[in-house]
Amino acid sequence: GNRTLGTASIGGMLIGMICQIFIVPVLFVIFQYLQEKVKPMEWEDIDNADAVTEIEQYAK
């Protein structure tokens, strides 16, 4: 009985580790691609005009 439980637990941990190493990053790339295709990221403040006042405050 102990051998069966040990084999099942080691096998489950190996399968989980393989999923974490290979499948999760692939899914991240796929979902990132789909998200950018459906709604691309929009940058509202490219020139950092709002940061000028804060920079002047700390530069004094």
PQR file with spaces between the fields and no chain letter, atoms N, CA, C, O and H, PARSE charges and radii, in Angstrom:
ATOM       1  N    GLY     1       0.799   -1.186    0.000 -0.4000 1.5000
ATOM       2  CA   GLY     1       0.000    0.000    0.000 -0.0000 2.0000
ATOM       3  C    GLY     1       0.853    1.266    0.000  0.5500 1.7000
ATOM       4  O    GLY     1       0.520    2.251   -0.659 -0.5500 1.4000
ATOM       5  N    ASN     2       1.963    1.227    0.751 -0.4000 1.5000
ATOM       6  CA   ASN     2       2.804    2.417    0.807 -0.0000 2.0000
ATOM       7  C    ASN     2       3.466    2.711   -0.529  0.5500 1.7000
ATOM       8  O    ASN     2       3.653    3.870   -0.900 -0.5500 1.4000
ATOM       9  H    ASN     2       2.234    0.426    1.286  0.4000 1.0000
ATOM      10  N    ARG     3       3.815    1.662   -1.241 -0.4000 1.5000
ATOM      11  CA   ARG     3       4.449    1.852   -2.557 -0.0000 2.0000
ATOM      12  C    ARG     3       3.481    2.513   -3.533  0.5500 1.7000
ATOM      13  O    ARG     3       3.875    3.376   -4.317 -0.5500 1.4000
ATOM      14  H    ARG     3       3.664    0.721   -0.940  0.4000 1.0000
ATOM      15  N    THR     4       2.224    2.108   -3.483 -0.4000 1.5000
ATOM      16  CA   THR     4       1.223    2.697   -4.375 -0.0000 2.0000
ATOM      17  C    THR     4       1.002    4.173   -4.050  0.5500 1.7000
ATOM      18  O    THR     4       0.937    5.010   -4.950 -0.5500 1.4000
ATOM      19  H    THR     4       1.904    1.406   -2.846  0.4000 1.0000
ATOM      20  N    LEU     5       0.888    4.488   -2.754 -0.4000 1.5000
ATOM      21  CA   LEU     5       0.712    5.884   -2.359 -0.0000 2.0000
ATOM      22  C    LEU     5       1.938    6.722   -2.713  0.5500 1.7000
ATOM      23  O    LEU     5       1.796    7.858   -3.166 -0.5500 1.4000
ATOM      24  H    LEU     5       0.942    3.808   -2.022  0.4000 1.0000
ATOM      25  N    GLY     6       3.115    6.190   -2.518 -0.4000 1.5000
ATOM      26  CA   GLY     6       4.343    6.910   -2.857 -0.0000 2.0000
ATOM      27  C    GLY     6       4.448    7.176   -4.339  0.5500 1.7000
ATOM      28  O    GLY     6       4.820    8.270   -4.762 -0.5500 1.4000
ATOM      29  H    GLY     6       3.231    5.268   -2.150  0.4000 1.0000
ATOM      30  N    THR     7       4.114    6.158   -5.136 -0.4000 1.5000
ATOM      31  CA   THR     7       4.167    6.325   -6.585 -0.0000 2.0000
ATOM      32  C    THR     7       3.170    7.380   -7.051  0.5500 1.7000
ATOM      33  O    THR     7       3.482    8.211   -7.904 -0.5500 1.4000
ATOM      34  H    THR     7       3.812    5.269   -4.792  0.4000 1.0000
ATOM      35  N    ALA     8       1.974    7.338   -6.483 -0.4000 1.5000
ATOM      36  CA   ALA     8       0.947    8.312   -6.881 -0.0000 2.0000
ATOM      37  C    ALA     8       1.352    9.729   -6.481  0.5500 1.7000
ATOM      38  O    ALA     8       1.157   10.668   -7.254 -0.5500 1.4000
ATOM      39  H    ALA     8       1.720    6.664   -5.790  0.4000 1.0000
ATOM      40  N    SER     9       1.909    9.891   -5.295 -0.4000 1.5000
ATOM      41  CA   SER     9       2.270   11.248   -4.863 -0.0000 2.0000
ATOM      42  C    SER     9       3.460   11.790   -5.639  0.5500 1.7000
ATOM      43  O    SER     9       3.466   12.960   -6.021 -0.5500 1.4000
ATOM      44  H    SER     9       2.067    9.129   -4.667  0.4000 1.0000
ATOM      45  N    ILE    10       4.463   10.959   -5.878 -0.4000 1.5000
ATOM      46  CA   ILE    10       5.620   11.402   -6.676 -0.0000 2.0000
ATOM      47  C    ILE    10       5.190   11.718   -8.105  0.5500 1.7000
ATOM      48  O    ILE    10       5.617   12.722   -8.676 -0.5500 1.4000
ATOM      49  H    ILE    10       4.458   10.008   -5.568  0.4000 1.0000
ATOM      50  N    GLY    11       4.352   10.870   -8.681 -0.4000 1.5000
ATOM      51  CA   GLY    11       3.855   11.117  -10.040 -0.0000 2.0000
ATOM      52  C    GLY    11       3.056   12.400  -10.124  0.5500 1.7000
ATOM      53  O    GLY    11       3.193   13.165  -11.079 -0.5500 1.4000
ATOM      54  H    GLY    11       4.005   10.055   -8.217  0.4000 1.0000
ATOM      55  N    GLY    12       2.222   12.637   -9.125 -0.4000 1.5000
ATOM      56  CA   GLY    12       1.434   13.872   -9.113 -0.0000 2.0000
ATOM      57  C    GLY    12       2.309   15.105   -8.992  0.5500 1.7000
ATOM      58  O    GLY    12       2.053   16.121   -9.639 -0.5500 1.4000
ATOM      59  H    GLY    12       2.110   12.016   -8.349  0.4000 1.0000
ATOM      60  N    MET    13       3.341   15.019   -8.163 -0.4000 1.5000
ATOM      61  CA   MET    13       4.242   16.164   -8.030 -0.0000 2.0000
ATOM      62  C    MET    13       5.033   16.396   -9.316  0.5500 1.7000
ATOM      63  O    MET    13       5.260   17.544   -9.698 -0.5500 1.4000
ATOM      64  H    MET    13       3.548   14.194   -7.637  0.4000 1.0000
ATOM      65  N    LEU    14       5.449   15.340   -9.980 -0.4000 1.5000
ATOM      66  CA   LEU    14       6.175   15.507  -11.245 -0.0000 2.0000
ATOM      67  C    LEU    14       5.285   16.110  -12.320  0.5500 1.7000
ATOM      68  O    LEU    14       5.713   16.996  -13.060 -0.5500 1.4000
ATOM      69  H    LEU    14       5.265   14.407   -9.669  0.4000 1.0000
ATOM      70  N    ILE    15       4.054   15.637  -12.407 -0.4000 1.5000
ATOM      71  CA   ILE    15       3.128   16.181  -13.405 -0.0000 2.0000
ATOM      72  C    ILE    15       2.838   17.655  -13.099  0.5500 1.7000
ATOM      73  O    ILE    15       2.801   18.478  -14.014 -0.5500 1.4000
ATOM      74  H    ILE    15       3.706   14.918  -11.806  0.4000 1.0000
ATOM      75  N    GLY    16       2.635   17.991  -11.827 -0.4000 1.5000
ATOM      76  CA   GLY    16       2.399   19.386  -11.452 -0.0000 2.0000
ATOM      77  C    GLY    16       3.588   20.268  -11.769  0.5500 1.7000
ATOM      78  O    GLY    16       3.419   21.395  -12.236 -0.5500 1.4000
ATOM      79  H    GLY    16       2.666   17.323  -11.084  0.4000 1.0000
ATOM      80  N    MET    17       4.798   19.768  -11.521 -0.4000 1.5000
ATOM      81  CA   MET    17       6.003   20.547  -11.799 -0.0000 2.0000
ATOM      82  C    MET    17       6.168   20.769  -13.302  0.5500 1.7000
ATOM      83  O    MET    17       6.534   21.863  -13.732 -0.5500 1.4000
ATOM      84  H    MET    17       4.936   18.853  -11.142  0.4000 1.0000
ATOM      85  N    ILE    18       5.902   19.752  -14.089 -0.4000 1.5000
ATOM      86  CA   ILE    18       6.013   19.880  -15.551 -0.0000 2.0000
ATOM      87  C    ILE    18       4.986   20.891  -16.065  0.5500 1.7000
ATOM      88  O    ILE    18       5.282   21.688  -16.954 -0.5500 1.4000
ATOM      89  H    ILE    18       5.604   18.863  -13.740  0.4000 1.0000
ATOM      90  N    CYS    19       3.779   20.852  -15.499 -0.4000 1.5000
ATOM      91  CA   CYS    19       2.758   21.833  -15.902 -0.0000 2.0000
ATOM      92  C    CYS    19       3.207   23.251  -15.555  0.5500 1.7000
ATOM      93  O    CYS    19       3.042   24.169  -16.359 -0.5500 1.4000
ATOM      94  H    CYS    19       3.538   20.204  -14.777  0.4000 1.0000
ATOM      95  N    GLN    20       3.769   23.432  -14.371 -0.4000 1.5000
ATOM      96  CA   GLN    20       4.208   24.762  -13.955 -0.0000 2.0000
ATOM      97  C    GLN    20       5.353   25.270  -14.815  0.5500 1.7000
ATOM      98  O    GLN    20       5.424   26.466  -15.100 -0.5500 1.4000
ATOM      99  H    GLN    20       3.904   22.686  -13.718  0.4000 1.0000
ATOM     100  N    ILE    21       6.237   24.397  -15.228 -0.4000 1.5000
ATOM     101  CA   ILE    21       7.417   24.835  -15.983 -0.0000 2.0000
ATOM     102  C    ILE    21       7.084   25.108  -17.446  0.5500 1.7000
ATOM     103  O    ILE    21       7.590   26.071  -18.023 -0.5500 1.4000
ATOM     104  H    ILE    21       6.179   23.426  -14.997  0.4000 1.0000
ATOM     105  N    PHE    22       6.248   24.280  -18.048 -0.4000 1.5000
ATOM     106  CA   PHE    22       6.022   24.385  -19.490 -0.0000 2.0000
ATOM     107  C    PHE    22       4.664   24.971  -19.866  0.5500 1.7000
ATOM     108  O    PHE    22       4.598   25.842  -20.734 -0.5500 1.4000
ATOM     109  H    PHE    22       5.838   23.498  -17.579  0.4000 1.0000
ATOM     110  N    ILE    23       3.599   24.527  -19.248 -0.4000 1.5000
ATOM     111  CA   ILE    23       2.261   24.896  -19.708 -0.0000 2.0000
ATOM     112  C    ILE    23       1.881   26.304  -19.257  0.5500 1.7000
ATOM     113  O    ILE    23       1.289   27.049  -20.037 -0.5500 1.4000
ATOM     114  H    ILE    23       3.653   23.820  -18.543  0.4000 1.0000
ATOM     115  N    VAL    24       2.201   26.688  -18.027 -0.4000 1.5000
ATOM     116  CA   VAL    24       1.806   28.003  -17.523 -0.0000 2.0000
ATOM     117  C    VAL    24       2.452   29.137  -18.328  0.5500 1.7000
ATOM     118  O    VAL    24       1.736   30.070  -18.690 -0.5500 1.4000
ATOM     119  H    VAL    24       2.682   26.082  -17.394  0.4000 1.0000
ATOM     120  N    PRO    25       3.764   29.118  -18.633 -0.5600 1.5000
ATOM     121  CA   PRO    25       4.311   30.197  -19.462  0.2800 2.0000
ATOM     122  C    PRO    25       3.716   30.250  -20.874  0.5500 1.7000
ATOM     123  O    PRO    25       3.530   31.331  -21.432 -0.5500 1.4000
ATOM     124  N    VAL    26       3.421   29.089  -21.442 -0.4000 1.5000
ATOM     125  CA   VAL    26       2.805   29.063  -22.774 -0.0000 2.0000
ATOM     126  C    VAL    26       1.423   29.699  -22.722  0.5500 1.7000
ATOM     127  O    VAL    26       1.062   30.472  -23.610 -0.5500 1.4000
ATOM     128  H    VAL    26       3.573   28.211  -20.988  0.4000 1.0000
ATOM     129  N    LEU    27       0.645   29.380  -21.689 -0.4000 1.5000
ATOM     130  CA   LEU    27      -0.675   29.989  -21.550 -0.0000 2.0000
ATOM     131  C    LEU    27      -0.564   31.494  -21.325  0.5500 1.7000
ATOM     132  O    LEU    27      -1.392   32.253  -21.829 -0.5500 1.4000
ATOM     133  H    LEU    27       0.938   28.752  -20.968  0.4000 1.0000
ATOM     134  N    PHE    28       0.446   31.936  -20.577 -0.4000 1.5000
ATOM     135  CA   PHE    28       0.648   33.375  -20.378 -0.0000 2.0000
ATOM     136  C    PHE    28       0.894   34.073  -21.710  0.5500 1.7000
ATOM     137  O    PHE    28       0.303   35.118  -21.978 -0.5500 1.4000
ATOM     138  H    PHE    28       1.118   31.319  -20.167  0.4000 1.0000
ATOM     139  N    VAL    29       1.752   33.511  -22.540 -0.4000 1.5000
ATOM     140  CA   VAL    29       2.056   34.126  -23.833 -0.0000 2.0000
ATOM     141  C    VAL    29       0.808   34.147  -24.716  0.5500 1.7000
ATOM     142  O    VAL    29       0.544   35.142  -25.391 -0.5500 1.4000
ATOM     143  H    VAL    29       2.232   32.661  -22.322  0.4000 1.0000
ATOM     144  N    ILE    30       0.049   33.069  -24.713 -0.4000 1.5000
ATOM     145  CA   ILE    30      -1.161   33.010  -25.540 -0.0000 2.0000
ATOM     146  C    ILE    30      -2.173   34.057  -25.085  0.5500 1.7000
ATOM     147  O    ILE    30      -2.723   34.787  -25.909 -0.5500 1.4000
ATOM     148  H    ILE    30       0.263   32.261  -24.164  0.4000 1.0000
ATOM     149  N    PHE    31      -2.423   34.136  -23.772 -0.4000 1.5000
ATOM     150  CA   PHE    31      -3.404   35.101  -23.283 -0.0000 2.0000
ATOM     151  C    PHE    31      -2.922   36.537  -23.459  0.5500 1.7000
ATOM     152  O    PHE    31      -3.735   37.430  -23.698 -0.5500 1.4000
ATOM     153  H    PHE    31      -1.976   33.543  -23.102  0.4000 1.0000
ATOM     154  N    GLN    32      -1.639   36.775  -23.348 -0.4000 1.5000
ATOM     155  CA   GLN    32      -1.091   38.111  -23.580 -0.0000 2.0000
ATOM     156  C    GLN    32      -1.290   38.514  -25.041  0.5500 1.7000
ATOM     157  O    GLN    32      -1.666   39.650  -25.327 -0.5500 1.4000
ATOM     158  H    GLN    32      -0.978   36.050  -23.155  0.4000 1.0000
ATOM     159  N    TYR    33      -1.038   37.585  -25.961 -0.4000 1.5000
ATOM     160  CA   TYR    33      -1.232   37.851  -27.388 -0.0000 2.0000
ATOM     161  C    TYR    33      -2.703   38.155  -27.677  0.5500 1.7000
ATOM     162  O    TYR    33      -3.017   39.101  -28.400 -0.5500 1.4000
ATOM     163  H    TYR    33      -0.733   36.662  -25.728  0.4000 1.0000
ATOM     164  N    LEU    34      -3.603   37.345  -27.105 -0.4000 1.5000
ATOM     165  CA   LEU    34      -5.031   37.578  -27.345 -0.0000 2.0000
ATOM     166  C    LEU    34      -5.491   38.904  -26.751  0.5500 1.7000
ATOM     167  O    LEU    34      -6.307   39.604  -27.350 -0.5500 1.4000
ATOM     168  H    LEU    34      -3.348   36.577  -26.518  0.4000 1.0000
ATOM     169  N    GLN    35      -4.975   39.248  -25.581 -0.4000 1.5000
ATOM     170  CA   GLN    35      -5.368   40.503  -24.946 -0.0000 2.0000
ATOM     171  C    GLN    35      -4.897   41.695  -25.758  0.5500 1.7000
ATOM     172  O    GLN    35      -5.632   42.674  -25.892 -0.5500 1.4000
ATOM     173  H    GLN    35      -4.312   38.679  -25.094  0.4000 1.0000
ATOM     174  N    GLU    36      -3.690   41.637  -26.303 -0.4000 1.5000
ATOM     175  CA   GLU    36      -3.187   42.741  -27.125 -0.0000 2.0000
ATOM     176  C    GLU    36      -3.903   42.820  -28.459  0.5500 1.7000
ATOM     177  O    GLU    36      -4.032   43.907  -29.022 -0.5500 1.4000
ATOM     178  H    GLU    36      -3.093   40.842  -26.194  0.4000 1.0000
ATOM     179  N    LYS    37      -4.372   41.686  -28.979 -0.4000 1.5000
ATOM     180  CA   LYS    37      -5.090   41.688  -30.237 -0.0000 2.0000
ATOM     181  C    LYS    37      -6.498   42.254  -30.065  0.5500 1.7000
ATOM     182  O    LYS    37      -6.990   42.970  -30.936 -0.5500 1.4000
ATOM     183  H    LYS    37      -4.267   40.803  -28.521  0.4000 1.0000
ATOM     184  N    VAL    38      -7.146   41.935  -28.945 -0.4000 1.5000
ATOM     185  CA   VAL    38      -8.507   42.404  -28.712 -0.0000 2.0000
ATOM     186  C    VAL    38      -8.501   43.862  -28.268  0.5500 1.7000
ATOM     187  O    VAL    38      -9.214   44.685  -28.843 -0.5500 1.4000
ATOM     188  H    VAL    38      -6.746   41.352  -28.237  0.4000 1.0000
ATOM     189  N    LYS    39      -7.709   44.189  -27.257 -0.4000 1.5000
ATOM     190  CA   LYS    39      -7.647   45.556  -26.749 -0.0000 2.0000
ATOM     191  C    LYS    39      -6.200   45.902  -26.470  0.5500 1.7000
ATOM     192  O    LYS    39      -5.680   45.565  -25.406 -0.5500 1.4000
ATOM     193  H    LYS    39      -7.130   43.521  -26.791  0.4000 1.0000
ATOM     194  N    PRO    40      -5.538   46.569  -27.404 -0.5600 1.5000
ATOM     195  CA   PRO    40      -4.132   46.922  -27.206  0.2800 2.0000
ATOM     196  C    PRO    40      -3.965   47.892  -26.044  0.5500 1.7000
ATOM     197  O    PRO    40      -4.878   48.641  -25.699 -0.5500 1.4000
ATOM     198  N    MET    41      -2.795   47.858  -25.460 -0.4000 1.5000
ATOM     199  CA   MET    41      -2.499   48.775  -24.357 -0.0000 2.0000
ATOM     200  C    MET    41      -2.398   50.196  -24.898  0.5500 1.7000
ATOM     201  O    MET    41      -1.808   50.433  -25.952 -0.5500 1.4000
ATOM     202  H    MET    41      -2.053   47.249  -25.741  0.4000 1.0000
ATOM     203  N    GLU    42      -2.987   51.145  -24.154 -0.4000 1.5000
ATOM     204  CA   GLU    42      -2.946   52.540  -24.561 -0.0000 2.0000
ATOM     205  C    GLU    42      -2.185   53.330  -23.510  0.5500 1.7000
ATOM     206  O    GLU    42      -2.470   53.225  -22.317 -0.5500 1.4000
ATOM     207  H    GLU    42      -3.466   50.953  -23.298  0.4000 1.0000
ATOM     208  N    TRP    43      -1.235   54.107  -23.948 -0.4000 1.5000
ATOM     209  CA   TRP    43      -0.459   54.945  -23.043 -0.0000 2.0000
ATOM     210  C    TRP    43      -1.017   56.344  -23.114  0.5500 1.7000
ATOM     211  O    TRP    43      -1.001   56.969  -24.175 -0.5500 1.4000
ATOM     212  H    TRP    43      -1.004   54.192  -24.917  0.4000 1.0000
ATOM     213  N    GLU    44      -1.512   56.846  -21.995 -0.4000 1.5000
ATOM     214  CA   GLU    44      -2.134   58.159  -21.984 -0.0000 2.0000
ATOM     215  C    GLU    44      -1.123   59.275  -21.792  0.5500 1.7000
ATOM     216  O    GLU    44      -1.264   60.342  -22.389 -0.5500 1.4000
ATOM     217  H    GLU    44      -1.525   56.338  -21.133  0.4000 1.0000
ATOM     218  N    ASP    45      -0.110   59.048  -20.974 -0.4000 1.5000
ATOM     219  CA   ASP    45       0.835   60.103  -20.611 -0.0000 2.0000
ATOM     220  C    ASP    45       2.231   59.699  -21.085  0.5500 1.7000
ATOM     221  O    ASP    45       3.048   59.215  -20.301 -0.5500 1.4000
ATOM     222  H    ASP    45       0.004   58.180  -20.489  0.4000 1.0000
ATOM     223  N    ILE    46       2.491   59.902  -22.363 -0.4000 1.5000
ATOM     224  CA   ILE    46       3.771   59.479  -22.919 -0.0000 2.0000
ATOM     225  C    ILE    46       4.870   60.474  -22.577  0.5500 1.7000
ATOM     226  O    ILE    46       6.006   60.071  -22.325 -0.5500 1.4000
ATOM     227  H    ILE    46       1.828   60.295  -22.999  0.4000 1.0000
ATOM     228  N    ASP    47       4.555   61.764  -22.563 -0.4000 1.5000
ATOM     229  CA   ASP    47       5.589   62.773  -22.358 -0.0000 2.0000
ATOM     230  C    ASP    47       5.838   63.102  -20.885  0.5500 1.7000
ATOM     231  O    ASP    47       6.704   63.922  -20.580 -0.5500 1.4000
ATOM     232  H    ASP    47       3.633   62.091  -22.768  0.4000 1.0000
ATOM     233  N    ASN    48       5.098   62.480  -19.970 -0.4000 1.5000
ATOM     234  CA   ASN    48       5.268   62.687  -18.523 -0.0000 2.0000
ATOM     235  C    ASN    48       5.113   64.146  -18.121  0.5500 1.7000
ATOM     236  O    ASN    48       5.886   64.646  -17.304 -0.5500 1.4000
ATOM     237  H    ASN    48       4.395   61.814  -20.217  0.4000 1.0000
ATOM     238  N    ALA    49       4.138   64.826  -18.674 -0.4000 1.5000
ATOM     239  CA   ALA    49       3.911   66.230  -18.358 -0.0000 2.0000
ATOM     240  C    ALA    49       3.499   66.409  -16.900  0.5500 1.7000
ATOM     241  O    ALA    49       3.804   67.438  -16.297 -0.5500 1.4000
ATOM     242  H    ALA    49       3.510   64.420  -19.338  0.4000 1.0000
ATOM     243  N    ASP    50       2.818   65.432  -16.330 -0.4000 1.5000
ATOM     244  CA   ASP    50       2.393   65.543  -14.937 -0.0000 2.0000
ATOM     245  C    ASP    50       3.561   65.391  -13.972  0.5500 1.7000
ATOM     246  O    ASP    50       3.485   65.860  -12.836 -0.5500 1.4000
ATOM     247  H    ASP    50       2.570   64.596  -16.819  0.4000 1.0000
ATOM     248  N    ALA    51       4.618   64.754  -14.395 -0.4000 1.5000
ATOM     249  CA   ALA    51       5.748   64.507  -13.503 -0.0000 2.0000
ATOM     250  C    ALA    51       6.658   65.726  -13.360  0.5500 1.7000
ATOM     251  O    ALA    51       7.487   65.766  -12.451 -0.5500 1.4000
ATOM     252  H    ALA    51       4.680   64.373  -15.318  0.4000 1.0000
ATOM     253  N    VAL    52       6.521   66.711  -14.229 -0.4000 1.5000
ATOM     254  CA   VAL    52       7.415   67.874  -14.184 -0.0000 2.0000
ATOM     255  C    VAL    52       7.253   68.630  -12.874  0.5500 1.7000
ATOM     256  O    VAL    52       8.249   69.046  -12.282 -0.5500 1.4000
ATOM     257  H    VAL    52       5.847   66.679  -14.967  0.4000 1.0000
ATOM     258  N    THR    53       6.031   68.817  -12.409 -0.4000 1.5000
ATOM     259  CA   THR    53       5.820   69.540  -11.159 -0.0000 2.0000
ATOM     260  C    THR    53       6.393   68.767   -9.967  0.5500 1.7000
ATOM     261  O    THR    53       6.937   69.370   -9.042 -0.5500 1.4000
ATOM     262  H    THR    53       5.222   68.480  -12.890  0.4000 1.0000
ATOM     263  N    GLU    54       6.275   67.463   -9.984 -0.4000 1.5000
ATOM     264  CA   GLU    54       6.828   66.662   -8.893 -0.0000 2.0000
ATOM     265  C    GLU    54       8.354   66.681   -8.907  0.5500 1.7000
ATOM     266  O    GLU    54       8.988   66.710   -7.852 -0.5500 1.4000
ATOM     267  H    GLU    54       5.832   66.972  -10.735  0.4000 1.0000
ATOM     268  N    ILE    55       8.935   66.665  -10.087 -0.4000 1.5000
ATOM     269  CA   ILE    55      10.405   66.718  -10.195 -0.0000 2.0000
ATOM     270  C    ILE    55      10.912   68.064   -9.690  0.5500 1.7000
ATOM     271  O    ILE    55      11.922   68.121   -8.988 -0.5500 1.4000
ATOM     272  H    ILE    55       8.420   66.641  -10.944  0.4000 1.0000
ATOM     273  N    GLU    56      10.219   69.151  -10.040 -0.4000 1.5000
ATOM     274  CA   GLU    56      10.630   70.470   -9.570 -0.0000 2.0000
ATOM     275  C    GLU    56      10.518   70.581   -8.052  0.5500 1.7000
ATOM     276  O    GLU    56      11.335   71.246   -7.415 -0.5500 1.4000
ATOM     277  H    GLU    56       9.398   69.105  -10.610  0.4000 1.0000
ATOM     278  N    GLN    57       9.514   69.935   -7.474 -0.4000 1.5000
ATOM     279  CA   GLN    57       9.321   69.979   -6.031 -0.0000 2.0000
ATOM     280  C    GLN    57      10.502   69.369   -5.288  0.5500 1.7000
ATOM     281  O    GLN    57      10.956   69.919   -4.285 -0.5500 1.4000
ATOM     282  H    GLN    57       8.850   69.395   -7.992  0.4000 1.0000
ATOM     283  N    TYR    58      11.000   68.237   -5.772 -0.4000 1.5000
ATOM     284  CA   TYR    58      12.117   67.561   -5.101 -0.0000 2.0000
ATOM     285  C    TYR    58      13.480   68.082   -5.525  0.5500 1.7000
ATOM     286  O    TYR    58      14.483   67.781   -4.878 -0.5500 1.4000
ATOM     287  H    TYR    58      10.631   67.789   -6.587  0.4000 1.0000
ATOM     288  N    ALA    59      13.534   68.854   -6.597 -0.4000 1.5000
ATOM     289  CA   ALA    59      14.813   69.369   -7.083 -0.0000 2.0000
ATOM     290  C    ALA    59      15.270   70.600   -6.307  0.5500 1.7000
ATOM     291  O    ALA    59      16.436   70.982   -6.400 -0.5500 1.4000
ATOM     292  H    ALA    59      12.719   69.098   -7.123  0.4000 1.0000
ATOM     293  N    LYS    60      14.381   71.227   -5.547 -0.4000 1.5000
ATOM     294  CA   LYS    60      14.716   72.465   -4.825 -0.0000 2.0000
ATOM     295  C    LYS    60      15.608   72.199   -3.651  0.5500 1.7000
ATOM     296  O    LYS    60      15.983   73.129   -2.938 -0.5500 1.4000
ATOM     297  H    LYS    60      13.434   70.917   -5.471  0.4000 1.0000
